[in-house]
């Protein structure tokens, strides 16, 4: 049975994948002006398409005027990637400075007609920023810049203050919900207990370490739906900026780490929590299989999780699907040959084939595209669900980041790279916004989050107690564990 490694973190250097974006090798010929590239969808304020530009040019392209507003895709792409080169508060300060200068907002009297055309556009930009990257606004400097620019245009229309207050009220509510969600995830992580490596032989000392999954849920469809609840809850807390902040680099132009990542761990905490959930589910599945004393019971658990995994696939929940397959492929489980011989495994091998890493996960990527297409044409939330295999998504972004330079030799920002990054992250942002259509079952959710799980050594001990070691290496390990 093929082995799937269940890694403890996804931020180590992965292998076996290749970037999807062809990038120029560092040290190539310099580009003195923005160059046109196929399908980038990026253009300057004057309509000139480009694949690279200076930071100043990109900031200028973000700033609205009375007669110009940047494309929505450009706003998302630049706000996502700019934090690699300039902290968000400093970027907003630069935007405000340009607005003040271009609209002559520091002069009296104001050009009322001009400002009234400009006002809605700057409010639109600020609204997009606060709605898409609310975490940026946890910085008080950011809120100060918002208030300052509105203060300057308010004399032309007092309604701008009302719009700003509504924006800040929504932002405050969203930040409060984000904080509550992050705190709940941390609390769940802390409460999730782990069984000690120093386990006694559980067959000789009943009762078992916990209720088994069948005491909580014996319907694979229901369990798959509750797993989908957990997945979507985790996804809802992940901000797009975390995908950029996960791979901080030193800027080769000045040899220093980007200043906006001083609180790096906190800014990727939701990604880290999601990784922990994936690993917990792997170990929970392995624990449930290794725990029963009788071979027939273990085979029943295997068949149950195969059905759960199949339903996850049907739902579009690929992350839980891969966690279940990974748990079943852990060595303490896969070595239970007598147990596996009693189980009906035809459906399992079909699922394994779907998630086969061969060809850079070709089969999975095909299935994911199918689920994405179904989501785009769906008439119900049930059909809109797309939960990607998250570790692979992170690895794709990692290789995009590693395979393409942030800057070209002439100092220009490689904007073509960030258009591709925004495409991948933007697709994820669409999927994470789906509301779970299934009714919550608090007993099952509590079990998934808090049921005790064996550590790796605990799994090996339970496995050897179930089916005796077959070779000297296993005998030595069993002896050491006991």
Buried (B, 14 or more C-beta within 10 A) or exposed (E): BEEBEBBEEBBEEBEEBEBEBEBBEEEEEEBEEBBEBEEBEBBBBEEBBBBBBBBEBBBBBBBBBBEEBBEEBBBBBBBBBBBBBBBBBBBBBBBBBBBBEBBEBEEEEBBEEBBBBBBBBBBBBBBBBBEBBBBBBBBEBBBEBBBBBBEBBBBBBEEBBEBBEEBBEBBEEBBEEBEEBBEEBEEBBEEBEEBEBEBEEBEEEEEEBBEBBBEBBEBBBBBBBBBBBBBBBBBBBBBBBBBBBBBBEEBEEEEEEBEBBEEBEEBBBBBBBBBBBBBBBBBBBBBBBBBBBEBEBBBBBBBBBBBBBBBBBEBBBBBBBBBBBBBBBBBBBBBBEEBBEBBEBEEBEEBBEBBBBEEBBEBBBEBBEEBBEBBEEBEEEBBBBBBBBBBBBBBBBBBBBEBBBBBBBEEBBBBBBBBBBBBBBBBBBEBBEBEBBBEEBEEBBEBBBEBBBBBBBBBBBBBBBBBEBEEEEBEEBBEEBE
